[in-house]
């Protein structure tokens, strides 16, 4: 199908759900629980499956831009408005490691007190719109079944689960022609990111979402040059395991941070699949367009570190307005896995069916 400047309308038909997906997700829940149990035994604490290490929380303003074209005035972005929000910076690993080590980095945004119809099953007392992004444009598993195989490998009772993960990516086969090259390369790119200042990174949703009448992916990037603290960060990395936290705290004490929140509308069904998040949607067919600004004012974020109201926050792509419903198999699996991970972290877990 040729590309068009006009976005493809959203319909339920944009998702294709395999017959065995429900069973695969149930198996994934069991595998994730094994991973969580092992992490708990090793660390003596209950923590989530990923984004274990938090670099900092910050109060923010999410400012919807005025005078957007009609195709961008969708859902939350229907009219100009400034919302209160809280932002979390974190790593993407299941382990809390030194910041000097390469890893994916994440940003999570919780926009408070949004108006509109929420997704059925969201039991939060205050309706929020959450956006979760990582500093890489695509995911490493293309389907629920592929992601299940990853979780089953990580759940294997081995001293070094990452070695088993490598075995999965190479299929335990000496012949490179039979390796999962796409998954291998993407995983390596995500976890191999060179440490940089968190305020200077660009973050991506990886997976697609409904955008009102259309479908989109999200991106958030710095507005202007925000690498002023990079020299200090490099210095801290040589001696501090929490260099990102320290650099972020120091930066926000001295200046505000501004990010552009952007959307990429889906306008080509062939090159912009919904069910395969390993495919990067071509920007030459549909450019990212700014629809909001995320402002982090100057503030002392060190004081938020141990406050229960921040530490207990749960960020979830399914904390969402129906107009921005997560799409695709990986997002459908995240609904169950995030619920398990959040409950485990809150020490409420008792069984896979809880």
N, C-alpha and C positions, 0 to 999 in steps of 0.2 A: 504493500500500500504506500503510495507516494506521500511525502511529507506535506503538511498544510500549515499555514500560519494560524488556522483556527483550531482551538483545542477540541479534543474528542469528548463528547458529553459523557458524564458518568451514568452508568447503569449497573445493575447487579451482574450483568453478563461480563463485566470486565474481569471478574474473578472466576477461576476454574478450580473447583475443589475436588481433588481425587477421592474416590470412594473409600479408600483406606486411611484417609488423613486423620480421622478421629482416633482410630486405633494407634496410629503413629504418635499422635500427641500424647496419648495416655502412656505409651512406652517411654516417651521423652520425659514426662513428669517423674516416672520411676527412676530413670537414669540421673536426672538432675538431683533428685533427693539423695541418691547415693553420693553424688559429688558433694552436696551440702553436708552430709553426715561425715564424710572424710575430712572436709575443711574444719568442721566443728571439733573433731577429734584432735586435729593437728594444732589448732589455734586456741581451743578452749572457749571460743565465742561463737555465737550464731550470727552469720553474716550472709549477705546475698550471694548469688551465683557469679555475678560480674559487677564491675564498677565498685569494687570493694574499697579501694583507697580513695577517699574524698580529699581533694586539695583545698576546698573552701566553699562556703555558702555566701551568697551576697544578695542584698535587697536590690530590686531593679524596677524600672519602668518599661513597659512594653507599649510602644506608641504606634498605633495604626496610622498610616499616612493618609492625608486627605487627597481627594480628587484622583483616586485610582480609576483606571478604565474598568468597564463593566465586567469583563471576564475575571478581574482580580478582586472585585468587591463581593466576596463569597464568605458565608459563615461569619466567623469572628472578624473578618476583614471587611464586613459590609459597610461600615462607616468609621470615620476618624474617631479615635478614642484612645485615652491613655489608661492602661491597666496596671495595677500593682502586681509584681511578680517576684519570685525568688529563683535564684540560679544556683546550680551546683556544678562545680568543676570536679572531674574525677579521672581515674585511669579506666581502661576497659578490661583489665585483666581480672581473673578470679583470685588473684593473690596480691597482697600489699607489698610492693617491692620498692627498692630504692628508685628515686626519680632519675638517676643517672642511667638506668637501663632502658632500652627502647621499649615502647609500648604504645598502644592506641590511647588517645585521650578523648574524653567525652564532656559534653555540656548538656545539662538538662534544665529546662525552663518550665516552671509551673506558674501559669497565669491565673490569678485569683479572680473569683466572683464574675465569671463570664456569663453572658446571657445566651439562651438558646437551648434547644433540645439536646439532652445528653444521651449517651449510649446506654441502653438498657443493661442493668447489672452493675453500673457504677454506683457504689454505695457511699461515696464520700459525702460528708455533710455539706461541704462547700463545693459547688461545681467549679472545676478547674479545667483548663486546657493545658496539657503537658506536651512539650516537644523534646525529644531525646535525639541527640546527634553525636557522631564520632568523626574524627578528623580523617576520614577516608570515604570516597564516594560510593563504594559498593560493598556488599556483604560477601562472605566467603563461601556460603552454602546457597545453592540455587533453589532448594525445595525443602519441605518439612522432612522428607525421607532422608535427604543428605544431612540435614542438621541433626536428625535423630542418630545417624551413624556417628557423627562427631561426639554427641553427648554419651553414647554408649561406650565409645573408646575412652573418654575422659572418666567415665564411671568405673572402668575396669580397675580392680583392686591391685594396683601396681605402685611401686615406690615412686616412679617417675611417669605420671600420666601424660606429660607432654611428649615423652618418647613414644608412647603409644599413639598419640595424635599424629606424630610424624609418620609412624607406620601406616596409619589410616590414609594419610595424604598420598603416600607412595604405594599404597596397597600391599606393602610388604614384598614388593616385587623388584627384582634387580633391573628389570627392563623399563627404562624411562618412558617408553612409548605407551605404557599402561598406567602411568602415574596420573593422579588427579591434578594436572598441571594448573588449571584455572584456580582451583581451590588453594593449592599450594602457594601460588604466586600471590594471590590476594591475601591469604593469612600472613604471609611473610611481610607484605607491604604494610599491613595494619599494625602488627606487633613490632615491626622494625623501624617505626618512625623515630627520626632523630629528635632528641629532646629540644623543644623550643618554648618560648614564653607562651603560656596558655592564652593570653590576650592577643597573640599574633597568629593564631591558627584559624583555619577555615573548617567548619564542621558540617557534616551532611546527614540527612535522615537515612540514607542508604535505601530504604524501602519506600514504596509509594503510599499515598493517602488520598482519600477523597478530599476534594477542594470545592465544596458546594456542588455546583453543576458539573464540575470537571474532576480531573485526577492530577495530582502533582507530587513532586518530590520537593523537599525543603533544603535550604542551605543557610548558614549564618556565617558571616565573615566580618573581620574588623573594618570599621569605617576609617580609612586613613592609615597612617603609619603608627602602629601600636607596639613597636618592638623596643621602646626606650629602655626597658629594664632587662633586656637580653644579656648585656654584659654582666650585670649583677647575677643573673640566673646562672650563667656559665661558671662564674666563680663559685657560687653556692653548690653547684652540682658536684664539684670535686670533693666537698667535705660534708654535705648535708643530704640525708636520705629524703628529707621533706622539702627539697629546694623549690618545687612548684608552689607549695603552700606559702612558704616564706616570701617568695617573689611576688605572688599575687597579693598577699597582705600588704607588703610594702608599696606595691603599685597603687592599690586602691586607697591607701592613706594619703597619697600625694596627688592623685588625679582621677577623673572619671574615665570610664571606658565606654565606647560606643560601638555597637555592632549593627550591621544591616541584616535583616531577616528577609530571605528571598524565596520565591517559589519558581519552579520550572513546570509549566503546564505540559501535559501529555498531548501531543498532536500527531503521533505516528504509532500505530498499533504494532508495526513490525519491529521497529528499532527501540521502542519504549515499552517493553513487556511489564505487566503487573506482577506476574507470578515468578519472575526470575530476577531477584535483586542483585545477581552478580553482573548484570548488564548495566553499564553506565549510559544514561540517556544522553544522546549527542546534544551538546550546547549549540552547535551550528544549526540545528533544526528547531530547538526551543531554548532560548536563553533564560538564565535565571533573572528574575525581576524583583526589585526591592518593593516590599509591601509594608514594612514596619521597621522601626528602630528599637533596639534593645539598649537601654541606657543603664549603666551601673554607676551611680553617683559616688563621689568620694565618701569613704566609710571605713570604719574599723571592723573588718570581718573576723579578726581573731576572736572577738567576743562571741561569735556564733558557734565556734567549734564544738563546744560541749553542751550547748543548750538543747534540751530534749525536744523542743518544738521543731528544731531543724534536723537533728539526728534521726528523728522518727519519720521524717517526710518520705513518702513513697512516690517515686517518679515512674510513670507508666504511660506508654503511648495510648493505652485504652482509657485513661482519664481524659476523655475527649468529648467534644460536641459531635453529634451525629454528622454534622456537615464536614467533619474532618476525620471520619472513621478510618482507622488503619486498614490497609488492603494487602492482599497476597498471603501466601501460606506461611511465610516466616512471621508475619505480624499476627496471624491467627494462632500460631503456636505460642507467641509471646504472651498472649492473653492468659493462658494457663500457667506458663512458666513464671511469669512475673508475679502472679498471685501466690504461687508456692514460695518463691524467693522472698517476697515481702513478708509473708506470714512466718517463714522460718526466721528471718532477721528479727522479727518482733517476738520471737520465742513462743509463738502460738501454734506451731505445727505439731500434729500428732500422728497423721497418716497421709498417704498420697491423696486420699479422698477428702481431706479436711478443707 
